[in-house]
Amino acid sequence: MTNSKRAIFLDKDGTLVEDVPYNVNPELIELTWHAGQALQILQELGFALIVVTNQAGVARGLFTEAALGPVNQRLSDLLAQYGVRLDGFYYCPHHPEGVVGRYAVPCTCRKPMPGMLLRAASELDVDLSRSWMIGDILHDVEAGRRAGCQTVLIDNGNETEWKLSPQRTPHHSAPDLYTAATMIAAIEREGVAGGEAATQ
């Protein structure tokens, strides 16, 4: 598996873009502070960049799955200004309390379950043990840990419940995506240097 990609799994709302609840209007989608520069750093390190986002608005009847195509396109357009390309965009349209029958079901893809990460890993040949999950709530952390990734919590005030457990305890915390990226870069450099030292 050593030839598999390393990936950064990114929560969308509140992590990569400003949190506007249930928004699918591309005009209202804006990157969080220095998010473009953050992903430049991570892309230059050789990570695949993959969005994994819960979109319960589909199950709640607020918008259709088709509305998420323009959302993905808007993200791609914003990031292209920084020379950054997303390698994957995965979403979960389900919610057990939804009103649209076929989406109102329990599932394994809605975070904190790891289904989106596992599917992306399978489809894109990602080594989860060498990958990271970054998100702004503990559901993101739990999904990352369940998938076997390192995790970073963006501690920006969006997590309000703080129901902690070993699976919901982040490996690292950062105030924003840019700080998270610089931290991962430092850890990666340390790991490479440590590996070189071990082989000398």
SULDATA-V665807 format. One record per residue. N is the residue number from 1. RES is the residue in one small letter. PSI is psi as a letter, one per 30 degrees, with the letter a starting at -180 (NA if undefined). NEAR is the number of other C-alpha atoms within 12 Angstrom. D_FIRST is the distance of its C-alpha to the first C-alpha in Angstrom with 2 decimals. Layout:
N | RES | PSI | NEAR | D_FIRST
N | RES | PSI | NEAR | D_FIRST
//
This chain:
1 | m | g | 13 | 0.00
2 | t | f | 11 | 3.79
3 | n | f | 10 | 5.38
4 | s | l | 20 | 5.38
5 | k | l | 28 | 8.87
6 | r | k | 32 | 10.63
7 | a | l | 41 | 13.61
8 | i | j | 48 | 17.09
9 | f | k | 52 | 18.51
10 | l | k | 48 | 22.26
11 | d | l | 46 | 25.15
12 | k | d | 42 | 27.85
13 | d | k | 36 | 31.33
14 | g | f | 36 | 32.36
15 | t | d | 45 | 29.17
16 | l | e | 42 | 28.68
17 | v | l | 36 | 32.15
18 | e | k | 26 | 35.44
19 | d | j | 22 | 35.90
20 | v | j | 21 | 38.44
21 | p | k | 19 | 38.40
22 | y | h | 29 | 37.66
23 | n | k | 27 | 37.97
24 | v | g | 32 | 36.99
25 | n | j | 20 | 39.54
26 | p | e | 23 | 37.66
27 | e | f | 16 | 40.63
28 | l | g | 20 | 40.08
29 | i | j | 30 | 36.42
30 | e | k | 29 | 36.16
31 | l | k | 34 | 33.31
32 | t | l | 31 | 33.60
33 | w | k | 21 | 34.78
34 | h | g | 26 | 32.77
35 | a | e | 32 | 29.83
36 | g | e | 32 | 29.60
37 | q | e | 28 | 29.49
38 | a | e | 35 | 26.91
39 | l | f | 45 | 24.47
40 | q | e | 29 | 25.38
41 | i | e | 30 | 24.19
42 | l | e | 39 | 20.83
43 | q | e | 29 | 20.33
44 | e | f | 21 | 21.30
45 | l | f | 25 | 18.60
46 | g | g | 22 | 16.05
47 | f | k | 35 | 15.37
48 | a | k | 36 | 15.54
49 | l | j | 43 | 18.68
50 | i | k | 42 | 19.00
51 | v | k | 38 | 22.25
52 | v | j | 45 | 22.41
53 | t | k | 44 | 26.09
54 | n | k | 40 | 28.44
55 | q | i | 37 | 31.27
56 | a | f | 35 | 33.73
57 | g | f | 30 | 36.47
58 | v | e | 32 | 35.58
59 | a | e | 29 | 36.27
60 | r | f | 24 | 39.32
61 | g | g | 23 | 40.75
62 | l | f | 21 | 40.87
63 | f | l | 23 | 38.97
64 | t | l | 23 | 37.07
65 | e | e | 26 | 33.45
66 | a | f | 16 | 34.83
67 | a | f | 23 | 35.84
68 | l | f | 30 | 32.25
69 | g | e | 19 | 31.76
70 | p | f | 21 | 34.24
71 | v | e | 33 | 32.69
72 | n | e | 31 | 29.31
73 | q | e | 23 | 31.32
74 | r | e | 25 | 33.28
75 | l | e | 38 | 30.19
76 | s | e | 30 | 28.86
77 | d | e | 22 | 32.34
78 | l | e | 29 | 32.66
79 | l | f | 30 | 29.34
80 | a | f | 18 | 30.05
81 | q | f | 17 | 32.96
82 | y | g | 22 | 30.51
83 | g | g | 19 | 28.34
84 | v | k | 27 | 25.61
85 | r | k | 28 | 23.80
86 | l | k | 33 | 22.21
87 | d | f | 31 | 19.02
88 | g | l | 31 | 19.82
89 | f | j | 35 | 22.82
90 | y | k | 36 | 22.58
91 | y | l | 37 | 25.66
92 | c | j | 36 | 27.05
93 | p | g | 40 | 30.63
94 | h | l | 31 | 31.49
95 | h | k | 27 | 33.80
96 | p | f | 22 | 35.55
97 | e | g | 20 | 38.82
98 | g | l | 22 | 38.66
99 | v | f | 20 | 41.60
100 | v | j | 22 | 39.88
101 | g | e | 17 | 39.46
102 | r | f | 18 | 36.16
103 | y | f | 26 | 34.44
104 | a | i | 22 | 36.32
105 | v | l | 22 | 33.85
106 | p | k | 21 | 31.53
107 | c | l | 23 | 27.90
108 | t | g | 24 | 24.36
109 | c | f | 33 | 23.67
110 | r | k | 33 | 26.45
111 | k | k | 38 | 25.42
112 | p | g | 31 | 25.48
113 | m | l | 30 | 23.42
114 | p | g | 35 | 19.76
115 | g | e | 29 | 19.90
116 | m | e | 38 | 19.71
117 | l | e | 51 | 16.57
118 | l | e | 33 | 14.89
119 | r | e | 26 | 16.27
120 | a | e | 32 | 15.22
121 | a | e | 35 | 11.56
122 | s | e | 17 | 11.85
123 | e | e | 18 | 14.07
124 | l | g | 24 | 12.59
125 | d | i | 23 | 8.80
126 | v | k | 33 | 8.74
127 | d | j | 30 | 6.81
128 | l | e | 36 | 10.11
129 | s | f | 25 | 10.14
130 | r | g | 31 | 10.41
131 | s | l | 37 | 12.79
132 | w | k | 49 | 16.54
133 | m | k | 54 | 19.22
134 | i | k | 54 | 22.67
135 | g | l | 49 | 25.77
136 | d | g | 40 | 29.45
137 | i | l | 40 | 29.90
138 | l | f | 39 | 28.55
139 | h | e | 39 | 27.35
140 | d | e | 48 | 24.71
141 | v | e | 44 | 23.80
142 | e | e | 37 | 23.69
143 | a | e | 42 | 21.45
144 | g | e | 44 | 18.97
145 | r | e | 37 | 19.20
146 | r | e | 31 | 18.97
147 | a | f | 35 | 15.65
148 | g | g | 27 | 14.38
149 | c | l | 33 | 14.98
150 | q | l | 37 | 17.36
151 | t | k | 43 | 20.65
152 | v | k | 44 | 23.67
153 | l | k | 41 | 26.99
154 | i | j | 37 | 29.28
155 | d | i | 27 | 32.48
156 | n | g | 25 | 34.95
157 | g | f | 19 | 37.17
158 | n | f | 24 | 35.54
159 | e | k | 21 | 34.50
160 | t | f | 13 | 37.79
161 | e | e | 11 | 37.15
162 | w | h | 18 | 35.08
163 | k | j | 15 | 34.31
164 | l | k | 16 | 32.07
165 | s | l | 13 | 29.98
166 | p | e | 13 | 26.97
167 | q | f | 25 | 24.70
168 | r | g | 30 | 26.86
169 | t | j | 25 | 27.01
170 | p | k | 33 | 25.16
171 | h | e | 28 | 23.31
172 | h | l | 28 | 25.37
173 | s | l | 28 | 28.27
174 | a | l | 26 | 29.64
175 | p | f | 26 | 32.75
176 | d | l | 33 | 31.19
177 | l | e | 43 | 28.11
178 | y | e | 29 | 29.08
179 | t | e | 30 | 29.33
180 | a | e | 39 | 25.97
181 | a | e | 42 | 24.40
182 | t | e | 27 | 26.22
183 | m | e | 26 | 25.20
184 | i | e | 35 | 21.45
185 | a | e | 26 | 22.03
186 | a | e | 17 | 23.88
187 | i | e | 21 | 21.27
188 | e | e | 25 | 18.52
189 | r | e | 15 | 21.01
190 | e | e | 14 | 21.85
191 | g | e | 15 | 18.30
192 | v | e | 15 | 17.95
193 | a | e | 14 | 21.43
194 | g | e | 13 | 20.74
195 | g | e | 12 | 17.75
196 | e | e | 11 | 20.07
197 | a | e | 10 | 22.84
198 | a | f | 9 | 20.94
199 | t | f | 8 | 20.17
200 | q | NA | 7 | 23.77
//
